[in-house]
Amino acid sequence: MIRLPYAALCLAPLVIAGAMQAALAQPMQLPGAQPFNAPGTQQAAPPSSAPAAPRPPSMPPIKVAGEDAILGRVLRHNGGAGEAVFEKSGAGYGLKLTADGFQSGNLVEPCAVSFGETPVPVTALGRPAGVPRYRLEASVCPIVFDVLDGAVLVVEPTQPCVVEAAACRIDPRGLWGPDARTLAARAKEIEAARGTAERAVREGYRVLTARADAVEQRAIAREQAGFSAERELVCRSYQREGQYGFCGARLTEARAASIRARLGLSNEPAKPAPRPARPRPAPPAGGSGPLPLTPQ
């Protein structure tokens, strides 16, 4: 039996205790974990991902008509009275207009005012509401109107006009469109157009609300509710509106165009992409031709 020196036996417990303290001083590290930083060192933060780019405003496309949609057509106030014809002239456009009204001294007696046998010049005012706008240069009753699909919406004057020379009070405000008796054949087309415009308006207001703060959101909600009331007020006089909804469809399209303009989206009709030209076949090589069918 080997006998260890007495000094070695005394030092052994001290060595074991020191080793245990060193082991306990080291933090526990699980398998697969990243190594701990040495004291006094710094670890770089993981690279942060770049913020997502803001989503561009989106809105379903709608049909926005231009001047060609009313050129040469006979339009009637609320689908029945009066007559307006938008015509092209050498210097631009003009409007031939006859407006029905009532005698200024007797508001139950009908009358009519003709603005002349030739079209009255109109001045382009751009697209402040997303659709073409024009002003009729007539001193007896200056009129401002927006061009819609097969109709015009008169937005000014704000009050009826009294034409002193004819002693007639006319109110051209509202929608001038096709004779209401001709709308039956277009019922499905009108219904589809209104459905598309309604979806575009809802989506447009949703995008406007998402971009606004709390105060603006309340204003947008009031505007959205006010549009429905305004449309009802304008269209209740249009003949056969309850059957076909022509006026409501056109005003909804106009509101969708206005929202698109506020969102910075173009209302210009999309131009079709040019079709690529087909390559022409190369001419046959000289001296070659169809093979004879009969033996030579």
FENMOQUI-V809662 format. One record per backbone hydrogen bond with DSSP energy under -0.5 kcal/mol. NH is the residue of the N-H (numbers start at 1). CO is the residue of the C=O. If there is no record, write none. Layout:
nh = (NH	NH)
co = (CO	CO)
//
This chain:
nh = (3	4	9	10	11	12	13	14	15	16	17	18	19	20	21	22	23	24	25	26	26	33	41	64	65	69	70	71	72	73	75	75	76	77	78	79	80	81	83	84	85	86	86	87	87	89	92	94	95	96	97	98	99	101	102	103	103	104	106	109	110	111	113	115	120	122	123	125	129	130	133	134	135	136	137	137	138	143	144	145	146	147	148	148	150	151	152	153	154	154	155	155	156	161	163	163	164	166	167	167	168	169	170	170	171	174	176	177	177	180	182	183	186	187	190	191	192	193	194	195	196	197	198	199	200	201	202	203	204	205	206	207	208	209	210	211	212	212	217	218	219	220	221	222	223	224	225	226	227	228	229	230	231	232	233	234	235	236	237	238	239	241	243	244	245	249	250	251	252	253	254	255	256	257	258	259	260	261	262	263	264	265	288)
co = (1	2	5	6	7	8	9	10	11	12	13	14	15	16	17	18	19	20	21	22	23	30	38	62	63	66	67	67	86	70	73	84	177	81	175	76	77	77	98	75	96	70	73	85	94	92	89	87	120	85	95	83	113	111	169	106	109	167	103	106	108	101	99	97	95	93	135	133	131	127	126	145	123	143	121	135	136	136	156	134	153	132	146	151	148	148	176	146	152	174	144	153	144	170	161	168	162	163	163	164	163	102	161	168	100	154	152	76	175	79	179	180	183	184	186	187	188	189	190	191	192	193	194	195	196	197	198	199	200	201	202	203	204	205	206	207	208	209	213	214	215	216	217	218	219	220	221	222	223	224	225	226	227	228	229	230	231	232	234	235	78	238	240	240	241	245	246	247	248	249	250	251	252	253	254	255	256	257	258	259	261	260	285)
//
